[in-house]
Amino acid sequence: MDTNAILTTKQDLTNRPCYRRFVDTFNQKCFNINQHTYAFNKLNTFVNICQQLTDSNDVTIAVEHLEMSCAKLGTKQAHFEAIL
């Protein structure tokens, strides 16, 4: 995958099941999208990733990586929100 393209382009969404999995996982495990507008503005990245992933096994692997990244972030996020 071209990382630059994923971060900077705006592709049309056709892989909705993949996108839904990413958004739901991100919302539940990383940041509540309704409370973090910065995170809301980055959802297009999930569109771009999903447009590259055509195999459901690849989607599952990618979502698991997102969950692991969010788990690592969890402690930092809790600390950050506590000092606000």
Contacts in CASP RR format, 6 or more apart in sequence:
PFRMAT RR
TARGET T0000
AUTHOR 0000-0000-0000
METHOD contacts of the structure
MODEL  1
MDTNAILTTKQDLTNRPCYRRFVDTFNQKCFNINQHTYAFNKLNTFVNIC
QQLTDSNDVTIAVEHLEMSCAKLGTKQAHFEAIL
1 49 0 8 1.000
1 52 0 8 1.000
5 48 0 8 1.000
6 45 0 8 1.000
6 48 0 8 1.000
6 49 0 8 1.000
6 52 0 8 1.000
7 45 0 8 1.000
7 48 0 8 1.000
9 48 0 8 1.000
10 44 0 8 1.000
10 47 0 8 1.000
10 48 0 8 1.000
11 47 0 8 1.000
11 48 0 8 1.000
11 51 0 8 1.000
12 47 0 8 1.000
12 51 0 8 1.000
13 19 0 8 1.000
13 47 0 8 1.000
13 50 0 8 1.000
13 51 0 8 1.000
14 51 0 8 1.000
15 50 0 8 1.000
15 51 0 8 1.000
15 53 0 8 1.000
15 54 0 8 1.000
17 59 0 8 1.000
18 49 0 8 1.000
18 50 0 8 1.000
18 53 0 8 1.000
18 59 0 8 1.000
19 46 0 8 1.000
19 47 0 8 1.000
19 50 0 8 1.000
21 59 0 8 1.000
21 63 0 8 1.000
22 46 0 8 1.000
22 49 0 8 1.000
22 50 0 8 1.000
22 62 0 8 1.000
22 63 0 8 1.000
22 66 0 8 1.000
23 33 0 8 1.000
23 43 0 8 1.000
23 46 0 8 1.000
25 63 0 8 1.000
25 66 0 8 1.000
25 67 0 8 1.000
25 70 0 8 1.000
26 33 0 8 1.000
26 39 0 8 1.000
26 43 0 8 1.000
26 46 0 8 1.000
26 66 0 8 1.000
26 70 0 8 1.000
27 33 0 8 1.000
29 66 0 8 1.000
29 67 0 8 1.000
29 70 0 8 1.000
29 71 0 8 1.000
30 39 0 8 1.000
30 66 0 8 1.000
30 69 0 8 1.000
30 70 0 8 1.000
30 73 0 8 1.000
30 74 0 8 1.000
30 77 0 8 1.000
31 39 0 8 1.000
31 77 0 8 1.000
33 39 0 8 1.000
33 40 0 8 1.000
33 43 0 8 1.000
34 40 0 8 1.000
49 62 0 8 1.000
50 59 0 8 1.000
53 59 0 8 1.000
53 62 0 8 1.000
END
